[in-house]
């Protein structure tokens, strides 16, 4: 019996090692080389963010600005037969999924920051956003200056928003939730006085919920970039070149006007 247990434990250990090695090889493979022979790019995207990445309940397709940009970049890089595959990520899961090789790139309202540059590489900025506050119409909160020790602000785990609000309004309480849907539900139920994230995301929520509005202007600059794993410089250059091309040929402007016609 002891011999069998030892053999079983050894087999289990070998399986763990093989699994880890498999993940490491996937994470370290050269993406530029792979997509030339297997024309599919796996993009990490959000599925709960109106205007950027949101599941259409009727079609079950993910729709939004990030999705259309990813499709345009895929076509530019791989031609009409290229396939853009989408994997759902959140602010908390996107970098781990990238590092593990589950996705090739993150295009998910991700702000370029010095801290994040330590673990991932970024393309040039593809969207300029800024952090703001969402409140119910009639709220006494008109700007970030109205936040104090008696107010609670809702944010999303793993985002720069929680860090920024603590720096800009150190007295206010910050409650972090898993995603934007949970944060907004908490705002509706009175668990907080305001919700904070990028203005672009809040505009999407306000568009769908007319009883809510943005309070004041932006209090940070939040340039969005496409994140790519370290060690993938050839792929990074390809994505940057494709981004430059769709800007130059008018594709980017068409997508922007589709999702932000009044902005």
Number of C-alpha atoms within 10 A of each C-alpha: 6 7 8 9 10 11 12 12 12 12 12 12 12 12 12 12 12 12 12 13 12 12 15 14 13 16 22 16 13 15 23 20 12 12 17 12 8 12 18 18 24 20 27 29 30 28 22 19 24 23 21 24 24 20 16 12 8 6 8 9 12 21 19 21 24 29 26 21 20 25 19 21 26 24 17 18 21 18 12 10 10 19 17 19 17 21 16 17 22 23 19 14 13 24 23 12 20 23 21 17 20 17 26 23 29 27 25 26 28 23 24 22 14 8 8 14 13 9 13 19 20 23 18 18 16 19 17 15 19 19 21 27 26 30 26 20 14 10 13 12 20 17 17 18 10 11 22 14 10 9 15 20 26 28 27 24 20 18 19 19 24 19 13 16 26 14 10 14 17 13 15 17 19 22 17 18 16 14 19 24 14 16 24 23 12 18 20 16 10 11 15 21 23 28 27 25 24 26 22 22 23 26 19 16 21 17 13 11 11 10 11 19 19 23 19 14 14 17 17 16 14 24 18 22 22 28 28 24 25 17 15 18 15 13 19 23 13 16 24 18 17 18 24 15 16 18 14 11 10 10 16 21 12 14 19 16 12 14 17 14 9 6 7
